[in-house]
Amino acid sequence: MMEDANNLNCAAFQAKLSELIGSDDNIADHPHIQSCARCRALLADLETIAEAARQLFPVVEPPDELWEHIESAIKSEQGSSDIG
């Protein structure tokens, strides 16, 4: 994927941006980001938006007993359908 990364224009880079963001690669090290101020600014904006979204909707870990409650509800529902 990086063989012609130096030759990407902005449109081609931006088309691959979601794939790059989803990878474990450091996008800041990408040759196009290194050489293109406009795409660096776009990436900075996207990072700002992502951080704001994380603050608005923080990841909340479910309580430890949640799975037990779900499992119990399923068993209870299965038992009541066997009766009818």
C-alpha positions as CSV (number, residue, x, y, z in Angstrom):
1,M,0.0,0.0,0.0
2,M,2.9,2.4,0.7
3,E,4.7,1.7,-2.6
4,D,3.2,4.8,-4.4
5,A,2.2,6.6,-1.2
6,N,4.7,9.4,-2.1
7,N,2.8,10.1,-5.3
8,L,-0.8,10.3,-3.9
9,N,-2.7,13.5,-4.6
10,C,-5.0,14.9,-2.0
11,A,-8.1,13.3,-3.4
12,A,-6.5,9.8,-3.5
13,F,-5.1,10.3,0.0
14,Q,-8.4,11.4,1.4
15,A,-10.1,8.4,-0.3
16,K,-7.8,6.2,1.7
17,L,-8.0,8.2,4.9
18,S,-10.7,6.1,6.6
19,E,-8.7,3.0,5.9
20,L,-5.6,4.6,7.3
21,I,-7.4,5.8,10.4
22,G,-8.7,2.3,11.0
23,S,-5.3,0.8,10.7
24,D,-2.7,0.7,13.5
25,D,-0.4,2.8,11.4
26,N,0.7,6.3,12.6
27,I,-0.9,8.5,9.9
28,A,1.4,11.3,10.8
29,D,4.2,9.3,9.4
30,H,2.5,8.9,6.0
31,P,4.5,10.5,3.2
32,H,1.5,12.5,1.9
33,I,0.8,14.0,5.4
34,Q,4.4,14.9,5.7
35,S,4.3,16.9,2.5
36,C,0.8,18.3,2.4
37,A,-0.3,21.1,4.7
38,R,-4.0,20.9,3.6
39,C,-4.3,17.2,4.5
40,R,-2.4,17.7,7.7
41,A,-5.0,20.3,8.6
42,L,-7.8,18.0,7.6
43,L,-6.4,15.2,9.8
44,A,-6.0,17.6,12.7
45,D,-9.7,18.6,12.3
46,L,-10.8,15.0,12.2
47,E,-8.8,14.2,15.4
48,T,-10.4,17.2,17.1
49,I,-13.9,16.0,16.1
50,A,-13.1,12.5,17.3
51,E,-11.8,13.7,20.6
52,A,-14.9,15.9,21.1
53,A,-17.1,12.9,20.3
54,R,-15.3,10.8,22.9
55,Q,-15.9,13.4,25.5
56,L,-19.6,13.7,24.5
57,F,-20.1,9.9,24.5
58,P,-17.5,8.4,26.8
59,V,-17.1,4.7,26.9
60,V,-18.8,3.3,29.9
61,E,-17.9,-0.2,31.0
62,P,-21.0,-2.3,31.9
63,P,-21.2,-3.6,35.4
64,D,-19.7,-7.1,35.9
65,E,-23.0,-8.7,36.7
66,L,-24.7,-7.5,33.4
67,W,-24.1,-10.7,31.5
68,E,-25.5,-12.7,34.4
69,H,-28.7,-10.6,34.3
70,I,-29.0,-11.0,30.5
71,E,-28.4,-14.8,30.8
72,S,-31.0,-15.0,33.6
73,A,-33.6,-13.0,31.5
74,I,-33.0,-15.3,28.5
75,K,-33.5,-18.4,30.6
76,S,-36.5,-17.0,32.3
77,E,-38.0,-16.1,28.9
78,Q,-37.3,-19.5,27.5
79,G,-38.9,-21.1,30.5
80,S,-42.1,-19.1,30.2
81,S,-42.4,-19.9,26.5
82,D,-42.1,-23.7,27.4
83,I,-45.1,-23.3,29.7
84,G,-47.5,-21.7,27.2
